[in-house]
Amino acid sequence: MNQSGNQSQGRLPELDGLRAISVLLVITVHMHDHIWSWLNGWQGVTIFFVLSGYLITTLALREEDRTGGISLKAFYIRRVMRLFPLYYIVLGIYCFLIFGVGMNPEKRATLENALPYFLTYLQEVPFVYGVRGESATLPFFHSWSLGIEEKFYLVWPLLAFVALASAKHFRIGTAIVLVVIFAAIPGGRGWGGLLHPYYHILVGCLLGLLLHDSKWRARIVSPLSSRSARIAVVMSFLAVHFAQPHLRGAVAVVAGIAYTLAAGALVALVIVHDGRLRRVLQVRALAFLGTLSYGIYLVHVLALNAAEKVFHPGTGIWLVSLAALLTACLISIAIAYALHVTIEQRCIDLGRRWSQRFIRPRVESERRISYGSTRTDVGG
């Protein structure tokens, strides 16, 4: 058992591996046949939400430990440079294909009506409420989850690291209360569909808070030292994952909440235990795909459309569907890699450099205060 996990590392390849599996699951659910429905691929987004909440909260806590607080300007700059460039490029591709080339003309009206929401990063609104012309599938519909995340990150740092900056002991309790509140909001259409998903991210935030606190971390690590407990975590996650497509009504709602909690437990296991599961997720190919997961997520529906025009899945022949799926994955990976090396990584690096302008002054100021205090104490 590795008591400290990888908390000190800048990047966790095992979480990249988990991202890779999640995005591959999402691709399966957007295929136009039902051969892969047993994989319950839509829950890949749930795993993304939990991971995102954990990572954002953990990074903020580390910055707070280093500097005494977090810079909201630096935080928002990093988020904008991480998400916006690729998002608007792919949105531009959709607009070019539908408005410029005339591809899928039945989707033109839908995209026209939804475009103001897409341009203002409110893409979850037309997904949840629908727009005029929605007889055709909403183009770029899968970007709804990005809108949910970005709204959350406008509020969470303000609440957890500004409002509760002097009351840190209330953070865990606040996160628990918020998880309960948002989990209790019915999902689906309407305002509930906009608010309910936040509890997935909040579970990740809660996990980040718990694992950063030495006492709570010990309480989590200790039970996972048992092999039977680790097996129970993995098997519980898999059981709920594969059972969900067959559940209905209130049972399905409860199972959905159980799944999010199981995903949080799985992420905790991967972080704190240096075992076989972590080593599998650290496989270089998976970790590599994880670094491309954002780009893959953005372009995979376009790749699926291209692959399905060649292979025409939906006939019930699984080999045809498999060929379409593999082709879509390869196209998505190729495009995501090209976007990563030409745009995404450069924008991320630029965002980090810009954000340092708002972090360094605080660090230098605190050092001057610290050195001044030491000299005063010595001089006596």
Residue pairs with C-beta under 8 A, 6 or more apart in sequence:
1 221
1 224
1 225
1 272
1 273
1 274
2 272
2 273
2 274
3 221
3 272
5 211
5 271
5 272
5 273
5 274
6 12
6 14
6 271
7 58
7 211
7 212
7 271
12 271
13 281
13 282
13 287
13 290
14 270
14 271
14 278
14 281
14 282
14 287
15 51
15 55
15 267
15 270
15 271
15 281
15 290
16 281
16 286
16 287
16 288
16 289
16 290
16 291
16 293
17 280
17 281
17 282
17 283
17 286
17 287
17 290
18 47
18 51
18 267
18 270
18 281
18 290
19 47
19 48
19 51
19 289
19 290
19 293
20 286
20 287
20 288
20 289
20 290
20 293
21 44
21 47
21 281
21 286
22 44
22 45
22 47
22 48
22 51
22 293
23 44
23 48
23 289
23 293
23 296
23 297
23 300
24 44
24 289
24 329
25 39
25 40
25 41
25 42
25 43
25 44
25 47
26 41
26 42
26 44
26 45
26 142
26 297
26 300
27 41
27 296
27 300
27 304
27 325
27 328
27 329
27 332
28 36
28 39
28 41
28 325
29 36
29 37
29 39
29 40
29 41
29 42
29 44
30 41
30 142
30 300
30 301
30 304
31 304
31 308
31 313
31 321
31 324
31 325
31 328
32 304
32 308
32 313
32 314
33 313
33 314
33 315
33 316
33 321
35 313
35 316
35 318
35 321
36 321
36 325
37 245
38 242
38 245
40 241
40 242
40 244
40 245
43 241
43 244
43 259
43 263
45 145
46 200
46 259
46 260
46 263
47 263
48 145
48 293
48 297
49 145
49 148
49 149
49 197
49 200
49 201
49 203
49 204
49 260
50 200
50 201
50 203
50 204
50 207
50 260
50 263
50 264
50 267
51 204
51 267
52 149
52 201
52 204
53 152
53 200
53 201
53 202
53 203
53 204
53 205
53 206
53 207
53 208
54 204
54 205
54 207
54 208
54 211
54 264
54 267
55 204
55 208
56 153
56 156
56 204
56 205
56 208
57 156
57 160
57 204
57 205
57 207
57 208
57 209
57 212
58 208
58 211
58 212
60 70
60 75
60 157
60 160
60 161
61 208
61 209
61 212
63 69
63 70
63 71
63 359
64 70
64 161
66 363
67 359
67 362
67 363
67 366
68 362
68 366
69 161
69 165
69 362
70 157
70 161
71 355
71 358
71 359
71 362
72 157
72 158
72 162
73 355
73 358
74 354
74 355
74 356
74 357
74 358
74 359
75 153
75 157
75 355
76 154
77 351
77 354
77 355
77 358
78 348
78 351
78 352
78 355
79 150
79 153
80 351
81 347
81 348
81 350
81 351
81 352
81 354
82 294
82 347
82 348
82 351
83 146
83 149
83 150
83 294
84 121
85 343
85 344
85 347
86 294
86 295
86 298
86 339
86 343
86 344
86 347
87 121
87 143
87 146
87 298
89 339
89 343
90 140
90 298
90 299
90 302
91 118
91 119
91 140
91 143
93 299
93 302
94 111
94 139
94 140
94 302
95 111
95 115
97 103
97 104
97 302
98 104
98 105
98 107
98 108
98 111
98 139
99 108
99 111
104 136
104 139
106 135
106 136
107 136
107 137
107 138
107 139
109 132
109 133
109 136
110 131
110 132
110 133
110 134
110 135
110 136
110 137
110 138
110 139
111 138
111 139
111 140
112 133
113 126
113 131
113 132
113 133
114 123
114 126
114 131
114 138
114 139
117 123
117 125
117 126
117 131
118 126
118 140
118 143
121 146
121 147
121 150
122 147
123 140
123 143
123 144
123 146
123 147
124 144
124 145
124 147
124 148
124 151
124 194
125 147
125 194
126 134
126 138
127 138
127 141
127 144
127 147
128 144
128 189
128 190
128 193
128 194
129 189
129 190
130 138
130 189
131 138
140 301
141 301
142 297
142 300
142 301
143 298
145 197
148 194
148 197
148 198
148 201
149 201
152 198
152 201
156 201
156 205
159 174
160 171
160 174
160 175
160 205
164 170
164 171
164 174
171 209
172 206
172 209
172 210
172 213
172 216
175 202
175 205
175 206
175 209
176 206
178 198
178 199
178 202
179 199
179 202
179 203
179 206
181 199
182 195
182 196
182 198
182 199
182 202
183 196
183 199
183 257
183 260
185 192
185 195
185 196
185 199
186 192
186 196
187 193
187 196
187 197
188 196
199 257
199 260
200 260
203 260
203 261
203 263
203 264
204 264
204 267
206 264
207 264
207 267
207 268
209 216
210 216
210 217
210 220
210 268
211 217
211 220
211 268
211 271
211 272
217 272
220 268
220 272
221 272
221 273
223 229
224 230
224 233
224 268
224 269
224 272
224 273
230 269
230 273
230 275
230 277
233 262
233 265
233 266
233 269
234 266
234 269
234 277
236 262
236 265
237 259
237 262
237 263
237 265
237 266
240 255
240 258
240 259
240 262
241 259
241 262
243 255
244 252
244 255
244 256
244 259
247 255
269 277
270 277
270 278
270 281
280 286
281 287
289 296
289 333
291 340
292 333
292 336
292 337
292 340
293 336
294 336
294 344
295 332
295 335
295 336
295 337
295 339
295 340
295 344
296 332
296 333
296 336
298 336
299 331
299 332
299 335
299 336
299 339
300 328
300 329
300 332
302 335
303 327
303 328
303 329
303 331
303 332
303 335
304 324
304 328
306 327
306 328
306 331
307 324
307 325
307 327
307 328
307 331
308 324
308 328
310 324
310 327
311 320
311 321
311 323
311 324
311 327
312 320
312 324
313 320
313 321
313 324
313 325
314 321
